[in-house]
């Protein structure tokens, strides 16, 4: 009974935890979506799977060569790439390709210096006004948390990147400067199609089809939204193993301590009849 009760409590706790934290929460609701994206079997979403770091490296290459011309990744410093997509020397070399402001000197002048690992990936525009001016009034969003900021997450972004038709369907009228994409709310999006076959040349020789590039950059954006995912899953497995062992040990200790008490036999011995009392008993 103790084992059954402990198992029931453990299963109930896991179900309650999954109900609170296991389901994906996004800023948008299904009512705000466009066409509902297809559900894809992303490998890294499984409980026992981690990110494909070769895919993350390819995805960063796609971001750097294609997406970074318009979109920022302001929450990711170069040091976060070390051990995930690049080595220390590679990350340092990429950081040094950009210049960053130094602290004001004694005369109040700000000079430029090469980037360091502690610096964040540069923004393609100086400010939002410059970004709007370069994109016909549209503001390209920051991609650091984009996977978590859109209902559907990876499925939505992948479908959006690969969902541009050659021509809009008959009868569809779009405002000037907009492109048709059925997955975008309202179907009119300022961003034109950006991924074409062989647009980039992967270092590992992977064929750079538009769907392959979309898949890789989506995985990278998923990592940028939760870079701690691999460590979280590893720690979760350790917690489950240790908790299971402690639960089994506590059940054994409980049975060890209580079994003599619960299995003891209590015998009642009534007083013997007889004697020479005043009443003859």
N, C-alpha and C positions, 0 to 999 in steps of 0.2 A: 504493500500500500504506500509506503514511503517513497519507493522508487517511482511508482505511477504518479503520485502527487508531484514529485519533483519534475518529472518529465512533462506533465501537464502545465506546470508553472513555467518551465523553460520554453515550451512551444507557444504559450500565450504571450510571454514576454517578447519573443522573436516576432510574433505576428503584430503585436502592438508597436514595436520598434519599426517594422517594415511599413506599417500604416502611416507612421509619422515621418520617417526619414527615407524609406525605400523608394517611394514613388517620386517621379520627377515633378518639380514645380517650376513653372515658367511665368514670366511677367504677363504674357498675353493669354487670352482665352480662345477656345475654338471658334467662338462667334466672330472674332476679329481676324480670322485667317482667310486666306484665299482657298485654293484647291487643297484638300487634305493630302499631305505627302504620304508616299508609300513607306511602310515600315521595313527598314533594312536590318539585316542581321549583323550589327556592329559587334566585332569580336570583343572590344574593350568594355562593353557594358555588362558582360557576365561577371558573376561574383568572384570567380576564381581566375579571371583573365586580367592581364595588364595591357598597357598601351604597346603597340608595335612601334618600337623606337626608330626603326628604319623608315616606316611610314611617316613618323613625326618629322624626321629629317627632310624627307621629300616634301612634306606639307609646308615646312618652314621655307624651303626653296621656292615653292609656288607663291607663298605669301610675299616673300622678299622680292621676287622678280615680277609679280603681277599685281598683287593686292596692295602692297605698301605704297604704291604711287598715289592712292586715294585714301586708304584706310589706315588708321593708327592702331597700335597695339601698346597702349600707354602703360599697362600694368605689368609688362614683362621686361625685366632687366636682362642684360646679357648673361649675368651669372646664372640665371635660371636655366639657360640652355646647356650649361656645362653638365656633362654626364647624362643628358637627355637626348639632345640632337647633335651636339658638337663637343669637341675636346676643349680644354682650357685655351690652348694656343689658337684654335680656330675661332673661339668666341672673342678672344682678345684682338685678333686680327680684324674681325668684323666691327668691333667697337671702335677701333682706331681709324676706321674708314670715315667716321663721322666726327664732327667738331661740336663741342659743348661749351657753354659759357662758364667761365671761372667766377670765383668770388670777386667782388669789387676790390680793387687795390686801394692804396692810400689816397689816390687822387679820384677815386670813384669810377674809374674806367673798368670796363669788363672786357677781358680778352678771351680768346678762343684757345681750347686745348683739345688734344685727341681724346676720344672716348675711352672709358675704362669699363671693366666688368660690372661695376656698380651702377653704371648709367643705364637708363631705360631706352628701349628702342625708339628712334626718333619719330616725331610726328611729321607727316608730309607737308603740313601747312603750319604757318605761324599761329593762326588763330581761326576761330569758326567763320569769321567774316571772309577771310582769304579762301577758306575751303568752299564756302557758298559761291563766291565769285568765280571760282574755277570750275564749278559744276552746275552752272545755270540755276543757281539758287538752292540746290539740294545740298544737304550736309551729310557727307559720308560718315556713318557711325563708327565709333571705336569698336574693334572686334575682340577685345580682351575677354568679355563676358557674353559674347553674342550667342553662343550655344545655349546659355542659360536664360537669355533674354527673349527667346522666341519659342513659342509653343511648337513642340515637335523636335526641338533641338537639332541634332545631327541630321535627322531625316528631312527637316524643313530646309536647312541650308544646302544640303546636297541636291534636293529637288529643285531649289531655286536656281542654283548654279547651272544645272543641266536642263532646266525647263524652258529655255528660250526657243520658241518655234522659228522656222525660217521666215514666216510671215504671220501677222495677226489673223485670227479667224475672221471669216466674212462677217461684216456688220459691226465689228469692234472699232470704236473711235477713241483714239488716245489724244491727250493734250500734247502740244509741242514739247519735245524734249523727253517724252516718256517712251518706254519700251514695254511691249506686252510680255507678261509672265503670269501664267495662271496661278502660281503658288503665292504670289505677292498680294496682300490685301488690296482690293481694288483693281488688280491685274495691271496697273500702270506703274512701272518702276523707273526711276531716273538712271539707274545703272544699266548699261547695255551689256550684252553678252561679252564676257572677257576670256573665257576658256575655250581654246581651239586645239585640235589635235596637234601634237608636236610643238606647242608653244614654248615649252621649256625642254631642256635636255638634262634628264636625271643623271646624277653621278654614278648610280649603280646600274645604269642601263635599262631600267624599267621603261617600257613603252609609255610615252606621255600622252595618252588619249585624254580627251576632255573629262570623261567620267573618272579616270584614274587620278587626274589632278584634283578634281572636285573631292574625291574620297580622301585623298591625302591631306588636303588643306582643311577639310572638315575635322579629321582626326586631330590635326595640330591645334585647331581652334578649340576643340573639346579639351585638349590638354591645357591650353592657356586659361580656360575657364576654371579648371580644377587641377592644377599641377600636382596636388597632393594625393591624387587618386590612387596611384600605385602603392604608396606607403600606407594609405588608409586601409586598403584591402589586405595588405600583408599584416598590419596590426590587428585587423578584425579577425583574421584566421588564427592568429596567436591567442587572441582573447577567447575565441570559441573553444580552442583546444584546452587552454588552461582552465577555463570555466567548467568544461566537461569533466576534466580530471578532478577538480575540487568538488564538484557536485557528487561524483562517484565516491570520493574519499569521505565526504560528509555523511553520505548514506551509510557507508560501512561503519564509521565511527558511531553513528546513532544506533545502528543495529547491535554493535559490539557492546555499547553501554547499557542498552535497554533490554537486550535479549534475556539476561539472567533475571531481571525483574519481571518481565512480562511472561516468562515461562515457568516461574516458580510455582510450586504447589502449596497451597495453604490447607492444612488439615486441622480440623477442630476436634479436640479430645474432651468430651464432657466429663464432669466429675463422677467418680465411682459411687454407686449407691451403697448404703450400709452405714453402720456406726451405732453408738450407744448414747445417743442424745437424749434429752429429757422427754421427747415425744416417742422415743423408741426407734428413732431412725438412725 
